[in-house]
């Protein structure tokens, strides 16, 4: 009975305490009595007191602003934001552009809302006045914000004339407004602010330039602005920009403009040249399967792909394509000596090697681990099947190659992981976490990230000791590991087969050879030529570049 009374008394006291509690709503929940100045200072406080990184805070606050603009800002969301834009520069230059972008972009979803259309129309004149104040440097905003204001509020010449003249509009008012804006265009051109100049010219129909302006735009790599201005000027200027693109081998951009403006009659070869260029880029990356799909329906393109394979010295691909598409006659018409690339590539037989071991079962894994633990320096490289679908997850690392100066091991990670993940984890921890073995790689960060993503459950790919990224020692060298190999060893790597299916078993002879050469090349570059060769670099000099984690 006493316990029941005690509980009743506690409940009564709790209820009495709760009577003094109340729910306090944030000001953003109702903006009907919140001025633009108060809103901006609250927004600034939210940003500065937030604990996330800048990008995350920006995104979260942008969502909050979008919601808040639905909560009765007076007289309406568009006018309210224009008022805020006058206040933002007072918050400090370092955050002005970020806050401005946040507010303007938050209006986009409201443009189609019927209930705020009147406010949108009323705000256009105020926004035009703000644009004039920005142009006159009365309100300091970046030029990018000026362009966004013009686009978001869809400001027309009549809006600018109304803000400029402040009276009933006549033809002379429109002419005066255009002339005033023309002066700002000329100022932007002198200061090489071409994007802002083009924005004003195209929006308010200001013609004050000839084709020399287009050449300046292309020369300064303002391609989007160049295309907008050319479209504004008409067909003659569009033809000129396409020709300029062709002159500098910008085939993709030229092809897009030809299609967009239906100019195939004027430029009949552009589409084919673009397709050839695309195939060549894919071939250079080793994406032969994708290139084949792109060329499939066009015999001429398929012949060009065969030519590229022959040029790269990829003769098994030449034979494969010829057999599949009956192109033996085309190949016979070519002179191999004139087509074949004369590049000097490293060959496996030229590298001193006692044994190459394929490891796909546990006993082999244990034996390989024992051998590697006795090595002082090893080369490490990884391969995985390429993924050509945009946005899809990358495939698992299929093999990892480890080589000393005498012996190379190729580990079938997929099979070893399926058979015994614990044994795989234990063995590779003995290798990757050993401080007695210097592990060399090229662009190691990429391989390590891929390994941790592929086998996140394994501890061995989460921490490591004594890793040296060769790329960081030779920053000035271009062309990747192949370029570095050519510089140090006098011969590059033939990477035409790199983007192939590394999950297929068995590997093709060429895949097998590339896998061995890649990791052997690392040990040859670093051990033979750098540490003990002509250009001696002591291990003490390596210390700043060593990774551990």
ChimeraX attribute file (.defattr): number of C-alpha atoms within 10 A of each C-alpha:
attribute: neighborCount
match mode: 1-to-1
recipient: residues
	/A:1	5
	/A:2	7
	/A:3	8
	/A:4	9
	/A:5	10
	/A:6	11
	/A:7	11
	/A:8	12
	/A:9	12
	/A:10	12
	/A:11	12
	/A:12	11
	/A:13	11
	/A:14	11
	/A:15	11
	/A:16	11
	/A:17	10
	/A:18	9
	/A:19	8
	/A:20	7
	/A:21	8
	/A:22	7
	/A:23	5
	/A:24	6
	/A:25	8
	/A:26	9
	/A:27	15
	/A:28	20
	/A:29	14
	/A:30	15
	/A:31	21
	/A:32	14
	/A:33	11
	/A:34	15
	/A:35	14
	/A:36	22
	/A:37	16
	/A:38	15
	/A:39	19
	/A:40	21
	/A:41	15
	/A:42	14
	/A:43	17
	/A:44	17
	/A:45	11
	/A:46	13
	/A:47	17
	/A:48	11
	/A:49	9
	/A:50	15
	/A:51	10
	/A:52	12
	/A:53	8
	/A:54	11
	/A:55	8
	/A:56	12
	/A:57	16
	/A:58	17
	/A:59	12
	/A:60	13
	/A:61	19
	/A:62	19
	/A:63	12
	/A:64	15
	/A:65	20
	/A:66	19
	/A:67	13
	/A:68	19
	/A:69	23
	/A:70	16
	/A:71	17
	/A:72	17
	/A:73	22
	/A:74	17
	/A:75	13
	/A:76	21
	/A:77	24
	/A:78	30
	/A:79	22
	/A:80	20
	/A:81	22
	/A:82	22
	/A:83	19
	/A:84	20
	/A:85	26
	/A:86	19
	/A:87	17
	/A:88	24
	/A:89	18
	/A:90	14
	/A:91	13
	/A:92	9
	/A:93	13
	/A:94	9
	/A:95	12
	/A:96	20
	/A:97	17
	/A:98	13
	/A:99	23
	/A:100	23
	/A:101	15
	/A:102	18
	/A:103	20
	/A:104	19
	/A:105	16
	/A:106	20
	/A:107	18
	/A:108	13
	/A:109	9
	/A:110	17
	/A:111	14
	/A:112	10
	/A:113	10
	/A:114	8
	/A:115	11
	/A:116	16
	/A:117	15
	/A:118	11
	/A:119	16
	/A:120	20
	/A:121	16
	/A:122	14
	/A:123	23
	/A:124	24
	/A:125	23
	/A:126	20
	/A:127	27
	/A:128	26
	/A:129	20
	/A:130	23
	/A:131	23
	/A:132	19
	/A:133	15
	/A:134	18
	/A:135	16
	/A:136	11
	/A:137	10
	/A:138	12
	/A:139	18
	/A:140	17
	/A:141	22
	/A:142	13
	/A:143	17
	/A:144	13
	/A:145	20
	/A:146	18
	/A:147	17
	/A:148	16
	/A:149	23
	/A:150	18
	/A:151	14
	/A:152	16
	/A:153	22
	/A:154	15
	/A:155	20
	/A:156	15
	/A:157	18
	/A:158	19
	/A:159	22
	/A:160	27
	/A:161	26
	/A:162	20
	/A:163	20
	/A:164	18
	/A:165	14
	/A:166	13
	/A:167	10
	/A:168	8
	/A:169	13
	/A:170	12
	/A:171	10
	/A:172	10
	/A:173	20
	/A:174	19
	/A:175	13
	/A:176	15
	/A:177	21
	/A:178	20
	/A:179	13
	/A:180	15
	/A:181	21
	/A:182	20
	/A:183	11
	/A:184	17
	/A:185	23
	/A:186	16
	/A:187	14
	/A:188	18
	/A:189	18
	/A:190	11
	/A:191	10
	/A:192	14
	/A:193	14
	/A:194	22
	/A:195	22
	/A:196	19
	/A:197	25
	/A:198	25
	/A:199	20
	/A:200	21
	/A:201	22
	/A:202	17
	/A:203	15
	/A:204	18
	/A:205	14
	/A:206	17
	/A:207	12
	/A:208	10
	/A:209	13
	/A:210	10
	/A:211	14
	/A:212	8
	/A:213	15
	/A:214	22
	/A:215	15
	/A:216	15
	/A:217	21
	/A:218	18
	/A:219	11
	/A:220	12
	/A:221	11
	/A:222	14
	/A:223	17
	/A:224	13
	/A:225	20
	/A:226	25
	/A:227	21
	/A:228	16
	/A:229	23
	/A:230	22
	/A:231	18
	/A:232	18
	/A:233	17
	/A:234	10
	/A:235	13
	/A:236	11
	/A:237	19
	/A:238	23
	/A:239	20
	/A:240	15
	/A:241	24
	/A:242	23
	/A:243	15
	/A:244	16
	/A:245	19
	/A:246	18
	/A:247	11
	/A:248	9
	/A:249	14
	/A:250	15
	/A:251	22
	/A:252	18
	/A:253	16
	/A:254	24
	/A:255	23
	/A:256	15
	/A:257	20
	/A:258	21
	/A:259	12
	/A:260	10
	/A:261	12
	/A:262	11
	/A:263	17
	/A:264	15
	/A:265	8
	/A:266	10
	/A:267	15
	/A:268	11
	/A:269	11
	/A:270	21
	/A:271	18
	/A:272	14
	/A:273	17
	/A:274	20
	/A:275	18
	/A:276	20
	/A:277	16
	/A:278	17
	/A:279	24
	/A:280	19
	/A:281	13
	/A:282	19
	/A:283	22
	/A:284	15
	/A:285	14
	/A:286	20
	/A:287	20
	/A:288	23
	/A:289	15
	/A:290	14
	/A:291	21
	/A:292	18
	/A:293	10
	/A:294	16
	/A:295	20
	/A:296	13
	/A:297	10
	/A:298	10
	/A:299	12
	/A:300	13
	/A:301	20
	/A:302	23
	/A:303	19
	/A:304	17
	/A:305	24
	/A:306	24
	/A:307	19
	/A:308	22
	/A:309	26
	/A:310	22
	/A:311	19
	/A:312	22
	/A:313	19
	/A:314	19
	/A:315	14
	/A:316	12
	/A:317	19
	/A:318	22
	/A:319	17
	/A:320	13
	/A:321	19
	/A:322	18
	/A:323	11
	/A:324	9
	/A:325	12
	/A:326	11
	/A:327	18
	/A:328	14
	/A:329	9
	/A:330	13
	/A:331	16
	/A:332	9
	/A:333	8
	/A:334	12
	/A:335	9
	/A:336	14
	/A:337	10
	/A:338	9
	/A:339	15
	/A:340	17
	/A:341	15
	/A:342	11
	/A:343	13
	/A:344	12
	/A:345	15
	/A:346	21
	/A:347	14
	/A:348	15
	/A:349	9
	/A:350	7
	/A:351	14
	/A:352	12
	/A:353	16
	/A:354	9
	/A:355	9
	/A:356	15
	/A:357	15
	/A:358	15
	/A:359	22
	/A:360	18
	/A:361	17
	/A:362	16
	/A:363	10
	/A:364	15
	/A:365	21
	/A:366	16
	/A:367	12
	/A:368	21
	/A:369	19
	/A:370	14
	/A:371	12
	/A:372	20
	/A:373	17
	/A:374	10
	/A:375	15
	/A:376	12
	/A:377	20
	/A:378	29
	/A:379	27
	/A:380	25
	/A:381	24
	/A:382	23
	/A:383	21
	/A:384	22
	/A:385	18
	/A:386	16
	/A:387	13
	/A:388	11
	/A:389	8
	/A:390	7
	/A:391	7
	/A:392	8
	/A:393	9
	/A:394	16
	/A:395	15
	/A:396	20
	/A:397	23
	/A:398	20
	/A:399	22
	/A:400	20
	/A:401	24
	/A:402	26
	/A:403	29
	/A:404	23
	/A:405	21
	/A:406	14
	/A:407	19
	/A:408	26
	/A:409	24
	/A:410	22
	/A:411	22
	/A:412	21
	/A:413	24
	/A:414	17
	/A:415	17
	/A:416	19
	/A:417	17
	/A:418	9
	/A:419	14
	/A:420	12
	/A:421	17
	/A:422	13
	/A:423	15
	/A:424	21
	/A:425	18
	/A:426	15
	/A:427	20
	/A:428	19
	/A:429	20
	/A:430	17
	/A:431	21
	/A:432	21
	/A:433	19
	/A:434	16
	/A:435	15
	/A:436	14
	/A:437	20
	/A:438	20
	/A:439	29
	/A:440	27
	/A:441	26
	/A:442	22
	/A:443	16
	/A:444	21
	/A:445	12
	/A:446	10
	/A:447	19
	/A:448	17
	/A:449	13
	/A:450	20
	/A:451	22
	/A:452	18
	/A:453	17
	/A:454	19
	/A:455	19
	/A:456	13
	/A:457	13
	/A:458	18
	/A:459	15
	/A:460	21
	/A:461	21
	/A:462	18
	/A:463	14
	/A:464	21
	/A:465	19
	/A:466	21
	/A:467	24
	/A:468	24
	/A:469	20
	/A:470	21
	/A:471	19
	/A:472	14
	/A:473	15
	/A:474	10
	/A:475	9
	/A:476	8
	/A:477	16
	/A:478	12
	/A:479	10
	/A:480	13
	/A:481	22
	/A:482	21
	/A:483	16
	/A:484	25
	/A:485	22
	/A:486	18
	/A:487	14
	/A:488	17
	/A:489	16
	/A:490	12
	/A:491	17
	/A:492	22
	/A:493	21
	/A:494	20
	/A:495	18
	/A:496	20
	/A:497	17
	/A:498	20
	/A:499	20
	/A:500	19
	/A:501	18
	/A:502	23
	/A:503	19
	/A:504	10
	/A:505	8
	/A:506	9
	/A:507	14
	/A:508	13
	/A:509	9
	/A:510	14
	/A:511	19
	/A:512	15
	/A:513	15
	/A:514	21
	/A:515	24
	/A:516	23
	/A:517	24
	/A:518	27
	/A:519	27
	/A:520	27
	/A:521	26
	/A:522	27
	/A:523	25
	/A:524	23
	/A:525	22
	/A:526	24
	/A:527	20
	/A:528	17
	/A:529	16
	/A:530	16
	/A:531	16
	/A:532	12
	/A:533	13
	/A:534	9
	/A:535	12
	/A:536	13
	/A:537	15
	/A:538	11
	/A:539	9
	/A:540	7
	/A:541	10
	/A:542	14
	/A:543	11
	/A:544	9
	/A:545	15
	/A:546	17
	/A:547	16
	/A:548	13
	/A:549	9
